[in-house]
Amino acid sequence: MNKSLFLSFVAPFMILISAIGSVVSENSRKIFYFPLGLMGVSIVLEKDLRRRLDRKNILKKIKSYQKVK
């Protein structure tokens, strides 16, 4: 299985577990779910940033080939 495909399924699952855990658990245990949710959000944001940068680089390459003609 591809790593990026695996992370695309794991990140929302991590956020979901964090949200459910912080709602269901008692007050002293809620802090343990915060890092899991934070990691899920950071994975989603990193993938979005990487996707945007890749698209921008592809567009630059396309434009540079168009200028050559």
FENLIN-V359800 format. One record per residue. N is the residue number from 1. RES is the residue in one letter. NEAR is the number of other ideal C-beta (glycine too) atoms within 8 Angstrom. Layout:
n=<N | N>
res=<RES | RES>
near=<NEAR | NEAR>
This chain:
n=<1 | 2 | 3 | 4 | 5 | 6 | 7 | 8 | 9 | 10 | 11 | 12 | 13 | 14 | 15 | 16 | 17 | 18 | 19 | 20 | 21 | 22 | 23 | 24 | 25 | 26 | 27 | 28 | 29 | 30 | 31 | 32 | 33 | 34 | 35 | 36 | 37 | 38 | 39 | 40 | 41 | 42 | 43 | 44 | 45 | 46 | 47 | 48 | 49 | 50 | 51 | 52 | 53 | 54 | 55 | 56 | 57 | 58 | 59 | 60 | 61 | 62 | 63 | 64 | 65 | 66 | 67 | 68 | 69>
res=<M | N | K | S | L | F | L | S | F | V | A | P | F | M | I | L | I | S | A | I | G | S | V | V | S | E | N | S | R | K | I | F | Y | F | P | L | G | L | M | G | V | S | I | V | L | E | K | D | L | R | R | R | L | D | R | K | N | I | L | K | K | I | K | S | Y | Q | K | V | K>
near=<4 | 5 | 6 | 7 | 8 | 9 | 10 | 8 | 8 | 10 | 13 | 9 | 9 | 13 | 12 | 8 | 11 | 14 | 10 | 8 | 13 | 11 | 6 | 5 | 9 | 5 | 4 | 5 | 9 | 11 | 6 | 9 | 14 | 10 | 7 | 12 | 14 | 9 | 9 | 15 | 10 | 8 | 12 | 11 | 8 | 8 | 12 | 8 | 8 | 8 | 8 | 8 | 8 | 8 | 8 | 8 | 8 | 8 | 8 | 8 | 8 | 8 | 8 | 8 | 8 | 7 | 6 | 5 | 4>
